[in-house]
C-alpha cells in the first residue's frame, strides 16, 4: 500500500516511485494480429473486441514504430514539455510474431529519443521461452512491464467470449514471467456475459492468488460492430450502472492482496462506438466518485484478503 491514507495501491504513485521524472505511455500499433483472429486457434477474435476503442489517432500501422512514437510525443508535449515516455505496444497481441521481428520492434521503440521503458500487451498463450529469454535480458537494461489479458478466471466465460485460452494458462504464464524478474501486469473485465457480481467476487481471490504485480480492471463495454453487440441486440443482458459498478469494485478490491498495484478501474470508449453502459462520465470523474465511495465506506484493498 502506498501510505496509510490511501485505500488502494495506486499505479500512478507506484510509477512515480520508479522514475525521477514524469513519464507517459505512448500507444503503438505494430500491425500484429492475434491467434484467435487468424485461424491459429480460432477466428473472429474476442466477441467484445474493437481496437478503435483504445487506439489514439497517432497509432497508424502505415507509420514506423519510431514515427508513431514521435507523433505521440507531439500530442503530449503541448501539455508536458519535459515528459519522458514508455513505449506501449497495446493493440492486438504484441508477442505474436517471430522473435527476430519482435526484437526489432522493441529495440526501435527503445532507441527513440526520450523513451525510457517499454510496456508490452499480449496474451498468456503467446509467450514462448525463446522470447521470454530475450525479455529477461531486455529487462536488465530498461524499465519493462509485460501485460497479459486474462479477462476472466472462469473457463466457461473464456469460451463464451472466444478468448482461446484457459485461466490455468494465464496463471502458468504469469508465473513464468515473474520468475524471470519481469514486472508483470494483468487485465480483467468486470461484467462479462454470464458473470454477475457474485461471480466476479468469487474470482477476486483467484486473481489475487496469481503472482501478478499490477492489475488493470475495467467494466464490460458493448461496442458497435462487434459480435457482442449482435448478442446484446438479440438478447439484452444487464450492464452495470456507475453506482452498481463502484459498489462492486469497492467489494472486489478488498479481496486483492495489498501489494498488488491497481492501475485502473474503468475504461472510456468513444461515444460514437459505445452502445452500453453509457455513464456520461470521464475517467477522472469516475475516479473521484470511487474515491469518495471508498472514503465513505472505509473500504481498503486487502482488508478481506487472507
ZADO-1210 file (C-alpha; in nm, 4 decimals, padded with zeros to 6 digits):
<atoms>
<atom x="00.0000" y="00.0000" z="00.0000" code="UNK" pos="1"/>
<atom x="00.1298" y="00.3500" z="-00.0815" code="UNK" pos="2"/>
<atom x="00.0566" y="00.5040" z="00.2602" code="UNK" pos="3"/>
<atom x="-00.1855" y="00.4736" z="00.5480" code="UNK" pos="4"/>
<atom x="-00.4279" y="00.7235" z="00.3940" code="UNK" pos="5"/>
<atom x="-00.4616" y="00.5581" z="00.0522" code="UNK" pos="6"/>
<atom x="-00.7308" y="00.2875" z="00.0302" code="UNK" pos="7"/>
<atom x="-00.5573" y="00.1047" z="-00.2549" code="UNK" pos="8"/>
<atom x="-00.2119" y="00.0605" z="-00.4067" code="UNK" pos="9"/>
<atom x="-00.2301" y="00.3203" z="-00.6824" code="UNK" pos="10"/>
<atom x="-00.0370" y="00.2731" z="-01.0084" code="UNK" pos="11"/>
<atom x="00.0350" y="00.6432" z="-01.0580" code="UNK" pos="12"/>
<atom x="00.2045" y="00.6672" z="-00.7204" code="UNK" pos="13"/>
<atom x="00.3962" y="00.3450" z="-00.7837" code="UNK" pos="14"/>
<atom x="00.5116" y="00.4643" z="-01.1287" code="UNK" pos="15"/>
<atom x="00.6358" y="00.7944" z="-00.9854" code="UNK" pos="16"/>
<atom x="00.8475" y="00.5946" z="-00.7441" code="UNK" pos="17"/>
<atom x="01.0202" y="00.4238" z="-01.0398" code="UNK" pos="18"/>
<atom x="01.1450" y="00.7423" z="-01.2108" code="UNK" pos="19"/>
<atom x="01.2879" y="01.0801" z="-01.1062" code="UNK" pos="20"/>
<atom x="01.0796" y="01.2488" z="-01.3791" code="UNK" pos="21"/>
<atom x="00.7264" y="01.2413" z="-01.5196" code="UNK" pos="22"/>
<atom x="00.6539" y="00.9572" z="-01.7639" code="UNK" pos="23"/>
<atom x="00.3647" y="00.8922" z="-02.0013" code="UNK" pos="24"/>
<atom x="00.2702" y="00.5859" z="-02.2041" code="UNK" pos="25"/>
<atom x="00.2610" y="00.6280" z="-02.5820" code="UNK" pos="26"/>
<atom x="00.0436" y="00.3659" z="-02.7531" code="UNK" pos="27"/>
<atom x="00.1821" y="00.1845" z="-03.0568" code="UNK" pos="28"/>
<atom x="00.0017" y="-00.0273" z="-03.3140" code="UNK" pos="29"/>
<atom x="00.2652" y="-00.2631" z="-03.4500" code="UNK" pos="30"/>
<atom x="00.0331" y="-00.4178" z="-03.7093" code="UNK" pos="31"/>
<atom x="00.0251" y="-00.7580" z="-03.5410" code="UNK" pos="32"/>
<atom x="-00.2730" y="-00.9924" z="-03.5160" code="UNK" pos="33"/>
<atom x="-00.3998" y="-01.2497" z="-03.2625" code="UNK" pos="34"/>
<atom x="-00.4137" y="-01.6305" z="-03.2786" code="UNK" pos="35"/>
<atom x="-00.7903" y="-01.6234" z="-03.2231" code="UNK" pos="36"/>
<atom x="-00.8291" y="-01.3969" z="-03.5276" code="UNK" pos="37"/>
<atom x="-00.6068" y="-01.5510" z="-03.7935" code="UNK" pos="38"/>
<atom x="-00.7175" y="-01.9131" z="-03.7565" code="UNK" pos="39"/>
<atom x="-00.4263" y="-02.0406" z="-03.5466" code="UNK" pos="40"/>
<atom x="-00.6676" y="-02.1248" z="-03.2647" code="UNK" pos="41"/>
<atom x="-00.9839" y="-01.9521" z="-03.3843" code="UNK" pos="42"/>
<atom x="-01.1358" y="-01.6761" z="-03.5939" code="UNK" pos="43"/>
<atom x="-01.3158" y="-01.3520" z="-03.5258" code="UNK" pos="44"/>
<atom x="-01.1265" y="-01.2557" z="-03.2118" code="UNK" pos="45"/>
<atom x="-01.2846" y="-01.1891" z="-02.8728" code="UNK" pos="46"/>
<atom x="-01.6536" y="-01.1116" z="-02.9132" code="UNK" pos="47"/>
<atom x="-01.6232" y="-00.7694" z="-02.7458" code="UNK" pos="48"/>
<atom x="-01.3031" y="-00.6520" z="-02.9174" code="UNK" pos="49"/>
<atom x="-01.2670" y="-00.3413" z="-03.1318" code="UNK" pos="50"/>
<atom x="-00.9219" y="-00.1860" z="-03.1129" code="UNK" pos="51"/>
<atom x="-01.0593" y="00.1509" z="-03.2247" code="UNK" pos="52"/>
<atom x="-01.1830" y="00.1973" z="-02.8678" code="UNK" pos="53"/>
<atom x="-00.8308" y="00.2474" z="-02.7317" code="UNK" pos="54"/>
<atom x="-00.6068" y="00.3328" z="-03.0281" code="UNK" pos="55"/>
<atom x="-00.5216" y="00.7053" z="-03.0289" code="UNK" pos="56"/>
<atom x="-00.5226" y="00.8896" z="-03.3614" code="UNK" pos="57"/>
<atom x="-00.1433" y="00.8818" z="-03.3854" code="UNK" pos="58"/>
<atom x="-00.1451" y="00.4984" z="-03.3910" code="UNK" pos="59"/>
<atom x="-00.1237" y="00.4261" z="-03.7631" code="UNK" pos="60"/>
<atom x="00.0175" y="00.0986" z="-03.8907" code="UNK" pos="61"/>
<atom x="00.1276" y="00.2859" z="-04.2039" code="UNK" pos="62"/>
<atom x="00.3850" y="00.4595" z="-03.9856" code="UNK" pos="63"/>
<atom x="00.7015" y="00.3095" z="-03.8425" code="UNK" pos="64"/>
<atom x="00.7270" y="00.2421" z="-03.4692" code="UNK" pos="65"/>
<atom x="00.9542" y="00.5451" z="-03.4308" code="UNK" pos="66"/>
<atom x="00.7178" y="00.7671" z="-03.6292" code="UNK" pos="67"/>
<atom x="00.4192" y="00.6665" z="-03.4148" code="UNK" pos="68"/>
<atom x="00.6179" y="00.7481" z="-03.1013" code="UNK" pos="69"/>
<atom x="00.7255" y="01.0866" z="-03.2375" code="UNK" pos="70"/>
<atom x="00.3624" y="01.1671" z="-03.3226" code="UNK" pos="71"/>
<atom x="00.2604" y="01.0631" z="-02.9722" code="UNK" pos="72"/>
<atom x="00.5319" y="01.2826" z="-02.8226" code="UNK" pos="73"/>
<atom x="00.3978" y="01.5812" z="-03.0163" code="UNK" pos="74"/>
<atom x="00.0496" y="01.5042" z="-02.8831" code="UNK" pos="75"/>
<atom x="00.1634" y="01.5066" z="-02.5190" code="UNK" pos="76"/>
<atom x="00.4424" y="01.7644" z="-02.5357" code="UNK" pos="77"/>
<atom x="00.1969" y="02.0552" z="-02.5574" code="UNK" pos="78"/>
<atom x="00.0921" y="01.9839" z="-02.2007" code="UNK" pos="79"/>
<atom x="00.4146" y="01.8448" z="-02.0514" code="UNK" pos="80"/>
<atom x="00.7216" y="01.9617" z="-02.2469" code="UNK" pos="81"/>
<atom x="00.9670" y="01.7802" z="-02.0145" code="UNK" pos="82"/>
<atom x="00.7913" y="01.4438" z="-02.0301" code="UNK" pos="83"/>
<atom x="00.9676" y="01.1103" z="-02.0804" code="UNK" pos="84"/>
<atom x="00.7854" y="00.8158" z="-02.2349" code="UNK" pos="85"/>
<atom x="00.7071" y="00.4459" z="-02.2134" code="UNK" pos="86"/>
<atom x="00.6515" y="00.2770" z="-02.5499" code="UNK" pos="87"/>
<atom x="00.3226" y="00.0904" z="-02.5055" code="UNK" pos="88"/>
<atom x="00.2672" y="-00.1914" z="-02.7533" code="UNK" pos="89"/>
<atom x="-00.1081" y="-00.2040" z="-02.6979" code="UNK" pos="90"/>
<atom x="-00.3129" y="-00.3134" z="-02.9993" code="UNK" pos="91"/>
<atom x="-00.3773" y="-00.6854" z="-03.0506" code="UNK" pos="92"/>
<atom x="-00.1084" y="-00.9397" z="-02.9408" code="UNK" pos="93"/>
<atom x="00.2374" y="-00.7861" z="-02.9235" code="UNK" pos="94"/>
<atom x="00.4346" y="-01.1060" z="-02.8740" code="UNK" pos="95"/>
<atom x="00.2684" y="-01.2789" z="-03.1707" code="UNK" pos="96"/>
<atom x="00.5330" y="-01.2977" z="-03.4402" code="UNK" pos="97"/>
<atom x="00.8855" y="-01.4195" z="-03.4994" code="UNK" pos="98"/>
<atom x="01.1236" y="-01.3405" z="-03.2165" code="UNK" pos="99"/>
<atom x="01.3550" y="-01.1549" z="-03.4555" code="UNK" pos="100"/>
<atom x="01.0723" y="-00.9311" z="-03.5794" code="UNK" pos="101"/>
<atom x="00.9571" y="-00.8598" z="-03.2252" code="UNK" pos="102"/>
<atom x="01.3120" y="-00.7768" z="-03.1154" code="UNK" pos="103"/>
<atom x="01.3443" y="-00.5235" z="-03.3987" code="UNK" pos="104"/>
<atom x="01.0155" y="-00.3565" z="-03.2980" code="UNK" pos="105"/>
<atom x="01.1031" y="-00.3289" z="-02.9306" code="UNK" pos="106"/>
<atom x="01.4580" y="-00.2087" z="-02.9978" code="UNK" pos="107"/>
<atom x="01.3346" y="00.0538" z="-03.2448" code="UNK" pos="108"/>
<atom x="01.0974" y="00.1875" z="-02.9804" code="UNK" pos="109"/>
<atom x="01.3665" y="00.1964" z="-02.7112" code="UNK" pos="110"/>
<atom x="01.6117" y="00.3631" z="-02.9492" code="UNK" pos="111"/>
<atom x="01.3748" y="00.6603" z="-02.9892" code="UNK" pos="112"/>
<atom x="01.4694" y="00.9771" z="-02.8023" code="UNK" pos="113"/>
<atom x="01.3031" y="01.0267" z="-02.4604" code="UNK" pos="114"/>
<atom x="01.1722" y="00.6670" z="-02.4444" code="UNK" pos="115"/>
<atom x="01.2776" y="00.5294" z="-02.1058" code="UNK" pos="116"/>
<atom x="01.0929" y="00.1984" z="-02.0995" code="UNK" pos="117"/>
<atom x="00.8524" y="-00.0383" z="-02.2666" code="UNK" pos="118"/>
<atom x="00.5123" y="-00.1932" z="-02.1896" code="UNK" pos="119"/>
<atom x="00.4101" y="-00.4989" z="-02.3913" code="UNK" pos="120"/>
<atom x="00.0448" y="-00.6029" z="-02.4056" code="UNK" pos="121"/>
<atom x="-00.0164" y="-00.9642" z="-02.5021" code="UNK" pos="122"/>
<atom x="-00.1975" y="-01.2933" z="-02.4349" code="UNK" pos="123"/>
<atom x="-00.0856" y="-01.5674" z="-02.1965" code="UNK" pos="124"/>
<atom x="-00.0760" y="-01.8254" z="-02.4759" code="UNK" pos="125"/>
<atom x="00.1723" y="-01.6193" z="-02.6794" code="UNK" pos="126"/>
<atom x="00.4901" y="-01.6189" z="-02.4715" code="UNK" pos="127"/>
<atom x="00.7428" y="-01.8759" z="-02.5984" code="UNK" pos="128"/>
<atom x="01.0501" y="-01.9458" z="-02.3872" code="UNK" pos="129"/>
<atom x="01.2822" y="-01.8042" z="-02.6539" code="UNK" pos="130"/>
<atom x="01.1069" y="-01.4668" z="-02.6390" code="UNK" pos="131"/>
<atom x="01.0972" y="-01.4782" z="-02.2610" code="UNK" pos="132"/>
<atom x="01.4758" y="-01.5339" z="-02.2628" code="UNK" pos="133"/>
<atom x="01.5176" y="-01.2146" z="-02.4640" code="UNK" pos="134"/>
<atom x="01.2733" y="-01.0179" z="-02.2450" code="UNK" pos="135"/>
<atom x="01.4617" y="-01.1279" z="-01.9339" code="UNK" pos="136"/>
<atom x="01.7787" y="-00.9797" z="-02.0839" code="UNK" pos="137"/>
<atom x="01.5962" y="-00.6654" z="-02.2006" code="UNK" pos="138"/>
<atom x="01.4520" y="-00.6157" z="-01.8532" code="UNK" pos="139"/>
<atom x="01.8055" y="-00.5838" z="-01.7160" code="UNK" pos="140"/>
<atom x="01.8718" y="-00.2755" z="-01.9277" code="UNK" pos="141"/>
<atom x="01.5416" y="-00.0888" z="-01.9331" code="UNK" pos="142"/>
<atom x="01.2156" y="-00.0425" z="-01.7454" code="UNK" pos="143"/>
<atom x="00.9644" y="-00.3002" z="-01.8649" code="UNK" pos="144"/>
<atom x="00.6147" y="-00.4297" z="-01.7933" code="UNK" pos="145"/>
<atom x="00.4644" y="-00.7320" z="-01.9679" code="UNK" pos="146"/>
<atom x="00.0858" y="-00.7123" z="-01.9509" code="UNK" pos="147"/>
<atom x="-00.1378" y="-01.0164" z="-02.0072" code="UNK" pos="148"/>
<atom x="-00.5052" y="-01.0163" z="-02.0992" code="UNK" pos="149"/>
<atom x="-00.6655" y="-01.2561" z="-01.8506" code="UNK" pos="150"/>
<atom x="-01.0220" y="-01.1182" z="-01.8769" code="UNK" pos="151"/>
<atom x="-01.1833" y="-01.3831" z="-01.6527" code="UNK" pos="152"/>
<atom x="-01.0907" y="-01.6626" z="-01.4119" code="UNK" pos="153"/>
<atom x="-01.3897" y="-01.8640" z="-01.5374" code="UNK" pos="154"/>
<atom x="-01.3093" y="-02.1009" z="-01.8260" code="UNK" pos="155"/>
<atom x="-01.6741" y="-02.1176" z="-01.9347" code="UNK" pos="156"/>
<atom x="-01.6733" y="-01.7402" z="-01.9752" code="UNK" pos="157"/>
<atom x="-01.3442" y="-01.7525" z="-02.1650" code="UNK" pos="158"/>
<atom x="-01.5013" y="-01.9985" z="-02.4108" code="UNK" pos="159"/>
<atom x="-01.8152" y="-01.7848" z="-02.4396" code="UNK" pos="160"/>
<atom x="-01.6168" y="-01.4752" z="-02.5351" code="UNK" pos="161"/>
<atom x="-01.3944" y="-01.6706" z="-02.7781" code="UNK" pos="162"/>
<atom x="-01.0832" y="-01.5913" z="-02.5811" code="UNK" pos="163"/>
<atom x="-00.8977" y="-01.9069" z="-02.6849" code="UNK" pos="164"/>
<atom x="-00.7047" y="-01.9809" z="-02.3648" code="UNK" pos="165"/>
<atom x="-00.7807" y="-02.1001" z="-02.0123" code="UNK" pos="166"/>
<atom x="-00.7294" y="-01.9350" z="-01.6754" code="UNK" pos="167"/>
<atom x="-00.4737" y="-02.2026" z="-01.5911" code="UNK" pos="168"/>
<atom x="-00.2752" y="-02.0953" z="-01.8981" code="UNK" pos="169"/>
<atom x="-00.2799" y="-01.7364" z="-01.7703" code="UNK" pos="170"/>
<atom x="-00.1632" y="-01.8380" z="-01.4219" code="UNK" pos="171"/>
<atom x="00.1174" y="-02.0515" z="-01.5621" code="UNK" pos="172"/>
<atom x="00.2451" y="-01.7790" z="-01.7966" code="UNK" pos="173"/>
<atom x="00.2266" y="-01.5109" z="-01.5286" code="UNK" pos="174"/>
<atom x="00.4381" y="-01.7325" z="-01.3028" code="UNK" pos="175"/>
<atom x="00.6924" y="-01.8000" z="-01.5790" code="UNK" pos="176"/>
<atom x="00.7259" y="-01.4264" z="-01.6418" code="UNK" pos="177"/>
<atom x="00.7529" y="-01.3184" z="-01.2783" code="UNK" pos="178"/>
<atom x="01.0171" y="-01.5868" z="-01.2208" code="UNK" pos="179"/>
<atom x="01.2356" y="-01.4067" z="-01.4777" code="UNK" pos="180"/>
<atom x="01.2254" y="-01.0911" z="-01.2642" code="UNK" pos="181"/>
<atom x="00.9927" y="-00.9103" z="-01.5070" code="UNK" pos="182"/>
<atom x="00.7242" y="-00.6780" z="-01.3701" code="UNK" pos="183"/>
<atom x="00.4032" y="-00.8485" z="-01.4781" code="UNK" pos="184"/>
<atom x="00.0597" y="-00.6957" z="-01.5257" code="UNK" pos="185"/>
<atom x="-00.2803" y="-00.8450" z="-01.5932" code="UNK" pos="186"/>
<atom x="-00.6125" y="-00.7230" z="-01.7272" code="UNK" pos="187"/>
<atom x="-00.9628" y="-00.8357" z="-01.6332" code="UNK" pos="188"/>
<atom x="-01.3129" y="-00.7284" z="-01.7348" code="UNK" pos="189"/>
<atom x="-01.5982" y="-00.6977" z="-01.4855" code="UNK" pos="190"/>
<atom x="-01.9471" y="-00.7721" z="-01.6162" code="UNK" pos="191"/>
<atom x="-01.8702" y="-01.0178" z="-01.8956" code="UNK" pos="192"/>
<atom x="-02.1763" y="-01.2029" z="-02.0299" code="UNK" pos="193"/>
<atom x="-02.2866" y="-01.4700" z="-01.7815" code="UNK" pos="194"/>
<atom x="-02.0928" y="-01.3198" z="-01.4905" code="UNK" pos="195"/>
<atom x="-02.2874" y="-01.1395" z="-01.2176" code="UNK" pos="196"/>
<atom x="-02.1469" y="-00.9524" z="-00.9184" code="UNK" pos="197"/>
<atom x="-02.1175" y="-01.2627" z="-00.7036" code="UNK" pos="198"/>
<atom x="-01.9231" y="-01.4445" z="-00.9752" code="UNK" pos="199"/>
<atom x="-01.6824" y="-01.1506" z="-01.0012" code="UNK" pos="200"/>
<atom x="-01.6330" y="-01.1550" z="-00.6246" code="UNK" pos="201"/>
<atom x="-01.5737" y="-01.5326" z="-00.6360" code="UNK" pos="202"/>
<atom x="-01.2943" y="-01.4708" z="-00.8856" code="UNK" pos="203"/>
<atom x="-01.1240" y="-01.1891" z="-00.6925" code="UNK" pos="204"/>
<atom x="-00.9282" y="-01.4220" z="-00.4594" code="UNK" pos="205"/>
<atom x="-00.8232" y="-01.6306" z="-00.7611" code="UNK" pos="206"/>
<atom x="-00.6799" y="-01.3219" z="-00.9316" code="UNK" pos="207"/>
<atom x="-00.5159" y="-01.2197" z="-00.6050" code="UNK" pos="208"/>
<atom x="-00.3527" y="-01.5621" z="-00.5756" code="UNK" pos="209"/>
<atom x="-00.1672" y="-01.5202" z="-00.9063" code="UNK" pos="210"/>
<atom x="00.1816" y="-01.3731" z="-00.8998" code="UNK" pos="211"/>
<atom x="00.0698" y="-01.0537" z="-01.0768" code="UNK" pos="212"/>
<atom x="00.2452" y="-00.7335" z="-00.9766" code="UNK" pos="213"/>
<atom x="-00.0063" y="-00.4997" z="-01.1450" code="UNK" pos="214"/>
<atom x="-00.3768" y="-00.5354" z="-01.2230" code="UNK" pos="215"/>
<atom x="-00.5992" y="-00.3402" z="-01.4613" code="UNK" pos="216"/>
<atom x="-00.9763" y="-00.3690" z="-01.4216" code="UNK" pos="217"/>
<atom x="-01.2486" y="-00.2216" z="-01.6358" code="UNK" pos="218"/>
<atom x="-01.6185" y="-00.2520" z="-01.6947" code="UNK" pos="219"/>
<atom x="-01.7684" y="-00.4565" z="-01.9784" code="UNK" pos="220"/>
<atom x="-01.8491" y="-00.2234" z="-02.2689" code="UNK" pos="221"/>
<atom x="-02.0629" y="-00.3148" z="-02.5687" code="UNK" pos="222"/>
<atom x="-01.9136" y="-00.1652" z="-02.8835" code="UNK" pos="223"/>
<atom x="-02.0891" y="-00.1145" z="-03.2165" code="UNK" pos="224"/>
<atom x="-01.9915" y="-00.3624" z="-03.4861" code="UNK" pos="225"/>
<atom x="-01.8731" y="-00.6369" z="-03.2504" code="UNK" pos="226"/>
<atom x="-02.0262" y="-00.9815" z="-03.2149" code="UNK" pos="227"/>
<atom x="-02.1146" y="-00.8901" z="-02.8573" code="UNK" pos="228"/>
<atom x="-02.3271" y="-00.6062" z="-02.9935" code="UNK" pos="229"/>
<atom x="-02.5216" y="-00.8612" z="-03.2005" code="UNK" pos="230"/>
<atom x="-02.5714" y="-01.0808" z="-02.8922" code="UNK" pos="231"/>
<atom x="-02.6869" y="-00.7808" z="-02.6891" code="UNK" pos="232"/>
<atom x="-02.9321" y="-00.6711" z="-02.9599" code="UNK" pos="233"/>
<atom x="-03.0848" y="-01.0196" z="-02.9796" code="UNK" pos="234"/>
<atom x="-03.0843" y="-01.0930" z="-02.6048" code="UNK" pos="235"/>
<atom x="-03.0183" y="-00.7812" z="-02.3938" code="UNK" pos="236"/>
<atom x="-02.8370" y="-00.8544" z="-02.0691" code="UNK" pos="237"/>
<atom x="-02.7683" y="-00.6404" z="-01.7642" code="UNK" pos="238"/>
<atom x="-02.4829" y="-00.3899" z="-01.7750" code="UNK" pos="239"/>
<atom x="-02.3787" y="-00.2115" z="-01.4598" code="UNK" pos="240"/>
<atom x="-02.4784" y="00.1423" z="-01.3747" code="UNK" pos="241"/>
<atom x="-02.1896" y="00.3552" z="-01.2494" code="UNK" pos="242"/>
<atom x="-02.3258" y="00.3252" z="-00.8951" code="UNK" pos="243"/>
<atom x="-02.3517" y="-00.0555" z="-00.9163" code="UNK" pos="244"/>
<atom x="-02.0028" y="-00.0821" z="-01.0581" code="UNK" pos="245"/>
<atom x="-01.8497" y="00.1421" z="-00.7920" code="UNK" pos="246"/>
<atom x="-02.0158" y="-00.0688" z="-00.5226" code="UNK" pos="247"/>
<atom x="-01.8808" y="-00.3880" z="-00.6806" code="UNK" pos="248"/>
<atom x="-01.5267" y="-00.2534" z="-00.7245" code="UNK" pos="249"/>
<atom x="-01.5317" y="-00.1444" z="-00.3597" code="UNK" pos="250"/>
<atom x="-01.6067" y="-00.5024" z="-00.2559" code="UNK" pos="251"/>
<atom x="-01.3725" y="-00.6540" z="-00.5156" code="UNK" pos="252"/>
<atom x="-01.0516" y="-00.4761" z="-00.4140" code="UNK" pos="253"/>
<atom x="-01.0941" y="-00.5866" z="-00.0534" code="UNK" pos="254"/>
<atom x="-01.0168" y="-00.9411" z="-00.1750" code="UNK" pos="255"/>
<atom x="-00.6937" y="-00.8380" z="-00.3531" code="UNK" pos="256"/>
<atom x="-00.3635" y="-00.8656" z="-00.1717" code="UNK" pos="257"/>
<atom x="-00.2235" y="-00.5353" z="-00.0516" code="UNK" pos="258"/>
<atom x="00.0977" y="-00.5422" z="-00.2552" code="UNK" pos="259"/>
<atom x="-00.0798" y="-00.5718" z="-00.5923" code="UNK" pos="260"/>
<atom x="-00.0621" y="-00.2386" z="-00.7770" code="UNK" pos="261"/>
<atom x="-00.4008" y="-00.1349" z="-00.9191" code="UNK" pos="262"/>
<atom x="-00.3583" y="00.0550" z="-01.2440" code="UNK" pos="263"/>
<atom x="-00.7177" y="00.1411" z="-01.3319" code="UNK" pos="264"/>
<atom x="-01.0804" y="00.0540" z="-01.2686" code="UNK" pos="265"/>
<atom x="-01.2582" y="00.1922" z="-01.5745" code="UNK" pos="266"/>
<atom x="-01.2262" y="00.2403" z="-01.9491" code="UNK" pos="267"/>
<atom x="-01.3823" y="00.5109" z="-02.1621" code="UNK" pos="268"/>
<atom x="-01.4701" y="00.4184" z="-02.5221" code="UNK" pos="269"/>
<atom x="-01.5521" y="00.6795" z="-02.7875" code="UNK" pos="270"/>
<atom x="-01.9158" y="00.7801" z="-02.7514" code="UNK" pos="271"/>
<atom x="-01.9921" y="00.7125" z="-03.1175" code="UNK" pos="272"/>
<atom x="-01.8850" y="00.3483" z="-03.0749" code="UNK" pos="273"/>
<atom x="-02.0387" y="00.2795" z="-02.7328" code="UNK" pos="274"/>
<atom x="-02.3783" y="00.1099" z="-02.7017" code="UNK" pos="275"/>
<atom x="-02.3783" y="00.0378" z="-02.3274" code="UNK" pos="276"/>
<atom x="-02.3237" y="00.1201" z="-02.0491" code="UNK" pos="277"/>
<atom x="-02.3143" y="00.4935" z="-02.1241" code="UNK" pos="278"/>
<atom x="-02.2385" y="00.6575" z="-01.7909" code="UNK" pos="279"/>
<atom x="-02.1579" y="01.0002" z="-01.9279" code="UNK" pos="280"/>
<atom x="-01.8510" y="01.0154" z="-01.7035" code="UNK" pos="281"/>
<atom x="-01.4922" y="01.0945" z="-01.7920" code="UNK" pos="282"/>
<atom x="-01.2278" y="00.8717" z="-01.6326" code="UNK" pos="283"/>
<atom x="-01.1248" y="01.1328" z="-01.3759" code="UNK" pos="284"/>
<atom x="-01.4895" y="01.1912" z="-01.2816" code="UNK" pos="285"/>
<atom x="-01.5361" y="00.8196" z="-01.2195" code="UNK" pos="286"/>
<atom x="-01.2123" y="00.8109" z="-01.0175" code="UNK" pos="287"/>
<atom x="-01.3429" y="01.0903" z="-00.7955" code="UNK" pos="288"/>
<atom x="-01.6735" y="00.9091" z="-00.7376" code="UNK" pos="289"/>
<atom x="-01.4915" y="00.5890" z="-00.6485" code="UNK" pos="290"/>
<atom x="-01.2511" y="00.7693" z="-00.4145" code="UNK" pos="291"/>
<atom x="-01.5420" y="00.9335" z="-00.2341" code="UNK" pos="292"/>
<atom x="-01.7224" y="00.5994" z="-00.2001" code="UNK" pos="293"/>
<atom x="-01.4116" y="00.4276" z="-00.0646" code="UNK" pos="294"/>
<atom x="-01.3657" y="00.7072" z="00.1866" code="UNK" pos="295"/>
<atom x="-01.7324" y="00.6925" z="00.2890" code="UNK" pos="296"/>
<atom x="-01.7339" y="00.3142" z="00.3362" code="UNK" pos="297"/>
<atom x="-01.3841" y="00.2844" z="00.4812" code="UNK" pos="298"/>
<atom x="-01.3069" y="00.0002" z="00.2389" code="UNK" pos="299"/>
<atom x="-00.9406" y="-00.0805" z="00.1756" code="UNK" pos="300"/>
<atom x="-00.7549" y="-00.3056" z="-00.0614" code="UNK" pos="301"/>
<atom x="-00.6704" y="-00.6369" z="00.1021" code="UNK" pos="302"/>
<atom x="-00.8940" y="-00.5934" z="00.4054" code="UNK" pos="303"/>
<atom x="-01.0626" y="-00.9287" z="00.3295" code="UNK" pos="304"/>
<atom x="-00.7562" y="-01.0991" z="00.1859" code="UNK" pos="305"/>
<atom x="-00.6106" y="-01.3834" z="00.3988" code="UNK" pos="306"/>
</atoms>
